[in-house]
Amino acid sequence: MTAPAPYDGVVVTAPFTAPYTRFSPHPAQYWLGSALRGSLKAAGLTPRDIDGLTVSSFTLFPDTAPGLADHLGLELRWLETVTVGGACGVVALRRAARAVQTGEAGIVACIAGDANEIDSFRRLLQSFSRFAMDASYPYGAGGPNAVFALLTDHYMRKFGATREDFGRIATAQRANARRNPQALLRGALGLDDYLGARMISDPLCLFDCVMPCAGAEAFLVMSEDRARSLRLPHARIRATIERHNAFPDDPAQYRGGWAGDAPGMWDTAGIGPGDIDLLQTYDDYPVICAMQAEDLGFCSKGEGARFLASRDMTIDGDFPHNSSGGQLSAGQAGAAGGFLGLTEAIRQVTATAGPTQVAKAARALVSGFGMVNYDRGICSAAAIIEGESA
Amino acid sequence: MTEPLQPPPKKNPLKRTRVPVSPPGTRSRAATALAVMAAEGRFALQHCADCGRIQYPPRDLCRACLSGALQWRDTDPMGQLVAETAIRATPDTHFRDRLPIRIGTVLLDAGPSLICRLHGDVSGDDRVRVINRIDAAGQAILLALPLKEVPHMQDDPALRALSCDPRHRRVLITDARAPEAPALARALLKAGASRVFLGLPEAWKPFPARSELEDIGNCSIMPLDVTDIDSVRELAAGIGGKTDILINNARFIRPGGALARPDTIFARQELDTGCLGLMRLAQTFGRAMAARGEDGVNNATAWVNILPIGALVPQPGFGLSSATGAAALAISHGMRADMRGSGVRVMNLYTGPMDDEWHQELPPPKVTPSALARAIVSALIAGQEEATAGEIARDLHARWRDDPALAIREALAK
């Protein structure tokens, strides 16, 4: 297999987070459009300046991406729907970067977001996928909590990880969220609070589970020259990977597609895990953070939970991780959850993160994980991005 | 340790009876095929006819070779539990009333792993046996059982909800004069039924089995003529709200087909009993039972229609019975849809020729009263919606499942 071409001359910029709310009467079109407006405003651009768009959303029905383009008055020559759930940020970045690189689009806006009305989460769960409808939802309708409870139980049995290990991941992220004014959950959270919380689906407790909410995220992909002429802080893409449906015969998931692809990513990037200043994992549940730490090469298989627990994962710590508080504390606005780590990483490496800024953060690894089609996450992706100071 | 199920307390008439809320009932076409297997009590999975791969969840094509030649075959149900959880929060109304719900991941010896419900006596890294059952939505649900029988195993709430166990329940047998009535009453009581009501048509006629039934105990003989709506209404007004299982065995049988007689007198009587009688019961008892699908330990749980196997594969020597059975079967399927979600299963129990006066000239094997009783009770305990009694019914049902047109041709040639 030949190494992928480098992403020369392409950058990512203008990250924007439309502030999340627990419940909202606004539909997905509103949220996606609001995030787009925010990103364009940050870049000093108008809707007429973009000619490419990627869309990620679970609640856009009955619209698809062209309907959204009409709704928002966008004329486009390049349009992509990225429906890979929690991997959608990195995957949208990959698609957009190649479109800009090949000249098929000049500026691509990547947007992700979802509505959350009362009861819409239940409706999303019962028809999330065909296998979910056929073979997981009818088994107690626990949704992803139940599936990840099974994965967490299996992981704990197989590798001896403890609830304390997972608690340290959740509490460190809450400490980070307390510095992020836009995080929905900002109350102090100690390890005792975590361990004493009510169980949602054993061994998962309240603080292992993300809170569904409404919100959206956006960023722009354009040529480096364009970003410079617009005087936009921007990040280059050093390497990326993507994989779907890896290891389907594992009886229960304990690794993701990164496990096979990460070595190639490091080779392409020409650096190693020790060169990363900031790790943004996909954190729908702490066990998935641990799995990513392992599969991405920060520690060996089975050590992820203990490895993370042994480090200081806060903004000022020795291993900054999910600096905005992640989905566990900021909330999960549907597909926006797949963008949240990436928009925060862009802010970090361009030194625009404000209250959550990690000192001297020049290089970040962002990882995505998505689509619990039946009993496991199907999509995995990761990207290394770096600011001008790298 | 499963706690033994306690008899229900006396019903408080001031309290609202819980309204049945269906479990999630939407499935793909492939997953609906799993329910066909569940209705017959079979643990069957898709096997690829081309490469032999066994797969789950049900798909439209083989996940190993993309072949469309998928066959549902009985599959080794043994496996090992590799993960478990107890769901304590859910947005679904049906499950919310039943928390916590224990589920697990089982790696089958046959290859696939699957998410299933767990019996209370299954945990850790236990070896398990997976069963496939019909739930209140009429869809398939997999449940892992302990390998060995444990005390009060059937009383586990998850298993009981996927069964129609007579234990602690009250049963109406609609025809006390049918030859199987005493054996059936005895079998139900032995299985733990708390009371058996027996409907007696034409109560003014002599009823030789009365003393036998009265000697069994916990049997109540009550007037019921399914051909008379007033009689059906009267009994339903009395016991419709405390009938948890209804077994409709009322039938009027005369040999022969369309050419056997120069009139339609027997045909009319046969249809009035076997088909319209079922409708009268459905309009009265059916409505009452559908409202009591969530009524605690002794909720309404099953409606059993005893049908001749001729309902599926017409028997030329019993053309009228076959026609009546076919009409009743169509009504029974409609009832299944009407009662779907209530928690009441509608079971079709197909019998071969009974060992009675109307099948006297037929060669064996014939279905004895006790064999019919055993078949009904075991199908109830197994939560089946489709079951057979006797060798002939089993054989014809298998042929019908395999190729209905061929099965009918074969039957006509005999």
Interface residues (C-beta under 8 A of the other chain):
Chain A: D119 F121 R122 L125 Q126 S127 R130 F131 M133 D134 A135 S136 Y137 P138 Y139 G140 A141 G142 G143 N145 A146 V147 A149 L150 L151 D153 H154 R157 R198 M199 I200 S201 D202 P203 L204 P248 P251 A252 Y374 D375
Chain B: P23 P24 T26 R27 S28 A30 A31 Y56 P57 P58 R63 V82 A83 E84 T85 A86 I87 R88 A89 T90 P91 D92 H94 F95 I101 I103 G104 T105 L107 S113 L114 I115 C116 R117 D125 D135 A137 Q139 I141
